[in-house]
């Protein structure tokens, strides 16, 4: 992975060899909305998917809001087709406020099953620990979303609890910086 320099207000672009991750911008809005309109992509995630105006406003806010230094969203593209949007990965304050920082991912269905979510999330996880110097990161994943739970486990995250929210059961995963040194 080759990181770009991290500035005060700009996230680094990351290159995993196979994937290009760059800070998400308004240029990615329509691709994000199109991805979310696939009911299979959003079936485990609560959100305003059925209301086009609320959905657009929600995604625009997530793109334009200020996040703490080193945190935010990255859009994912294949290195072999850098114009083709694959999805995004995030590193943001948990539930919008913290103090924990969460990692998450969402990909277009055509990209599923090829290890891209794990690869992109691993690059962001390394950024979280090596550049931002976070002590730990968490992920809350719908209990029935076995695929995303496997991604968290492939990243070395451990199941540490459960909670109910939005009428769903979520599993909380966590990884601490020291877990990387031991594994």
C-alpha positions as CSV (number, residue, x, y, z in Angstrom):
1,X,0.0,0.0,0.0
2,X,1.3,3.4,-1.0
3,X,-0.1,6.3,1.1
4,X,-0.1,9.9,-0.1
5,X,0.9,12.6,2.4
6,X,-1.8,13.3,5.0
7,X,-2.7,17.0,5.3
8,X,-4.8,18.7,7.9
9,X,-8.0,18.6,5.8
10,X,-7.4,16.0,3.1
11,X,-7.5,12.2,3.5
12,X,-4.7,10.3,1.8
13,X,-5.3,8.4,-1.4
14,X,-4.3,4.8,-1.0
15,X,-3.2,2.2,-3.6
16,X,-3.3,-1.5,-2.6
17,X,-2.0,-2.6,-6.0
18,X,-5.4,-3.9,-7.1
19,X,-7.5,-1.1,-5.7
20,X,-7.4,2.7,-5.6
21,X,-9.0,4.4,-2.7
22,X,-9.4,8.2,-2.8
23,X,-11.3,10.6,-0.6
24,X,-15.0,10.5,-1.5
25,X,-16.3,13.7,-3.1
26,X,-19.5,15.0,-4.6
27,X,-18.3,13.6,-7.9
28,X,-19.1,10.2,-6.4
29,X,-22.6,11.1,-5.3
30,X,-24.6,9.6,-8.2
31,X,-22.6,6.3,-8.1
32,X,-23.2,6.1,-4.3
33,X,-26.9,6.7,-4.8
34,X,-27.1,4.1,-7.6
35,X,-25.3,1.5,-5.4
36,X,-27.7,2.2,-2.5
37,X,-30.8,1.7,-4.8
38,X,-29.9,-2.0,-5.1
39,X,-32.0,-3.5,-2.3
40,X,-29.5,-6.4,-1.9
41,X,-26.7,-3.8,-1.1
42,X,-28.7,-2.1,1.6
43,X,-30.8,-4.9,3.0
44,X,-28.8,-5.2,6.3
45,X,-28.5,-1.4,6.8
46,X,-31.1,1.1,8.1
47,X,-31.3,4.2,6.1
48,X,-33.5,6.5,4.0
49,X,-33.3,4.2,0.9
50,X,-37.0,4.4,0.0
51,X,-37.2,8.2,-0.1
52,X,-35.0,9.6,-2.9
53,X,-34.8,13.2,-1.6
54,X,-33.9,12.1,2.0
55,X,-31.5,9.5,0.6
56,X,-29.7,12.2,-1.5
57,X,-29.6,14.6,1.4
58,X,-28.2,11.8,3.7
59,X,-25.4,10.9,1.3
60,X,-24.6,14.6,0.5
61,X,-24.2,15.3,4.2
62,X,-22.0,12.3,4.7
63,X,-19.8,13.5,1.8
64,X,-19.6,17.1,2.8
65,X,-19.5,17.0,6.6
66,X,-16.3,17.7,8.5
67,X,-14.7,14.7,10.2
68,X,-11.8,14.7,12.6
69,X,-8.3,14.6,11.1
70,X,-7.6,11.4,9.2
71,X,-11.2,10.2,9.3
72,X,-13.8,10.2,6.6
73,X,-14.9,8.1,3.5
74,X,-12.9,6.8,0.7
75,X,-14.3,5.7,-2.7
76,X,-13.0,2.5,-4.1
77,X,-12.0,1.9,-7.7
78,X,-10.2,-1.0,-9.4
79,X,-6.6,-0.1,-10.4
80,X,-7.4,-1.7,-13.8
81,X,-10.5,0.5,-14.3
82,X,-9.9,3.7,-12.2
83,X,-13.1,5.4,-13.5
84,X,-15.4,2.5,-12.4
85,X,-16.8,3.1,-8.9
86,X,-16.8,-0.1,-6.8
87,X,-18.0,1.2,-3.5
88,X,-16.7,3.0,-0.4
89,X,-15.0,2.3,2.9
90,X,-15.3,4.6,6.0
91,X,-13.4,5.5,9.1
92,X,-15.7,7.8,11.1
93,X,-16.7,8.5,14.7
94,X,-19.0,5.8,16.0
95,X,-22.7,6.9,15.8
96,X,-21.5,10.2,14.4
97,X,-20.0,11.3,17.8
98,X,-17.5,8.8,19.1
99,X,-15.5,8.4,21.2
100,X,-15.0,5.1,19.4
101,X,-14.1,5.1,15.7
102,X,-15.9,2.8,13.4
103,X,-14.8,1.2,10.1
104,X,-17.3,0.1,7.5
105,X,-17.6,-0.8,3.9
106,X,-20.2,-1.0,1.1
107,X,-19.6,-2.3,-2.4
108,X,-21.7,-2.7,-5.6
109,X,-23.0,-6.2,-6.0
110,X,-20.8,-6.9,-9.0
111,X,-17.7,-6.5,-6.8
112,X,-18.9,-9.0,-4.1
113,X,-17.0,-12.2,-3.4
114,X,-13.6,-11.1,-4.7
115,X,-12.0,-10.0,-1.5
116,X,-12.3,-6.3,-2.4
117,X,-14.1,-5.3,0.8
118,X,-11.4,-7.0,3.0
119,X,-8.6,-5.4,0.9
120,X,-10.0,-1.9,1.0
121,X,-10.9,-2.2,4.7
122,X,-7.4,-3.5,5.6
123,X,-5.8,-0.5,3.9
124,X,-8.0,1.8,5.9
125,X,-7.4,-0.1,9.1
126,X,-3.6,0.3,8.6
127,X,-4.2,4.0,8.0
128,X,-6.2,4.1,11.3
129,X,-3.4,2.5,13.3
130,X,-0.2,3.7,11.5
131,X,-1.1,7.3,10.4
132,X,-4.0,8.4,12.7
133,X,-2.6,6.4,15.6
134,X,-5.9,5.2,16.8
135,X,-5.8,2.8,19.8
136,X,-8.7,0.7,18.4
137,X,-11.5,0.6,15.8
138,X,-15.0,-1.0,15.9
139,X,-17.6,-2.2,13.5
140,X,-21.3,-2.8,14.2
141,X,-22.6,-5.3,11.7
142,X,-26.2,-6.7,11.4
143,X,-26.2,-10.2,12.9
144,X,-27.7,-11.7,9.8
145,X,-25.0,-10.1,7.6
146,X,-22.7,-13.1,7.6
147,X,-20.6,-11.9,4.7
148,X,-19.7,-8.6,6.4
149,X,-19.1,-10.4,9.7
150,X,-16.6,-12.6,7.9
151,X,-14.8,-9.5,6.5
152,X,-14.5,-8.2,10.0
153,X,-13.0,-11.5,11.2
154,X,-10.6,-11.6,8.2
155,X,-9.4,-8.2,9.4
156,X,-8.6,-9.7,12.8
157,X,-11.5,-8.0,14.5
158,X,-13.1,-9.9,17.5
159,X,-16.7,-10.1,18.4
160,X,-17.1,-8.1,21.7
161,X,-20.9,-7.7,22.1
162,X,-24.3,-7.2,20.6
163,X,-26.9,-4.5,20.6
164,X,-30.4,-3.8,19.2
165,X,-30.9,-0.7,17.0
166,X,-33.4,0.2,14.3
167,X,-35.2,-3.1,14.9
168,X,-32.2,-5.1,14.1
169,X,-29.6,-7.1,16.1
170,X,-26.0,-5.8,15.6
171,X,-22.8,-7.5,16.5
172,X,-20.0,-5.3,17.7
173,X,-16.4,-6.2,16.5
174,X,-13.2,-4.5,17.7
175,X,-9.6,-4.6,16.9
176,X,-6.9,-2.8,18.9
177,X,-3.5,-1.7,17.6
178,X,-1.7,-4.3,19.7
179,X,-3.6,-7.1,17.9
180,X,-1.7,-6.2,14.7
181,X,1.6,-6.7,16.4
182,X,0.7,-10.0,17.8
183,X,-0.7,-11.5,14.5
